[in-house]
Amino acid sequence: MKLVLLPGMDGTGRLFTDFIAALGSEFDTLVVSYPRDSSLSYAELEQFARAASPATEPFVLLAESFSTPVAIRWAASAPYNLRGVVLCAGFVSSPLKGLRRLVALSFGRILFRLSPPSFVLRWLLIGRCADSSLLAAIREALSEVKPDVLATRLRSVLNCDERMSLRRLQAPLLFIRPRQDRLIPDWSYEEIRASNPVVEVVEVNGPHLILQTSPMETAKIVSDFVRRNLSP
């Protein structure tokens, strides 16, 4: 089965390496890597992902964090060869509301021109016990993308609302929720469940980047979901 992977905010797809290795040979994986020097909207990223993915071959779509609205938009159009959707540590509308959203919109461009301290990346993304090599990989992935592109992606997150699209989604749907996610609030996760009550939710102990910090456990969850829902 083809597994199409849509990346997080960096858009490079580099951070999927350990997760793909943990999947073994069960899936033929395709990582969609977004342009690193072009500021594209969610609608444009959806079209980019479609063009990079199988036109006729059956596939399962997995989207991490930033890319979950892309996957929801795409899957809601009911591609005939889409067999299932996995959303990981994501959201269906802006995870920040009110004043916090306005502050993020105002200072996003400045934020991505700075190099965040390691303790901030650990606190928000990977936890304090994560291997230092993962921290280095995150910094490297972010450094490959223009700050203005990252700022545009943040604005897309803060302005998105795909609740209606999620309601229309009819493919088998799995949501992997990290229990110690400090980036996506609890109410945002509940909003996904409310928008599509048939979504299967699996909680995993760990931080926001759960595919990177728990690759073996999350790979098994994805494999089990595919076997359970897509076996002949």
Summary of the structure (lengths in Angstrom):
residues: 232
radius of gyration: 16.5
end to end distance: 12.3
largest distance: 51.1
contacts: 742
relative contact order: 0.19
helix: 50%
strand: 15%
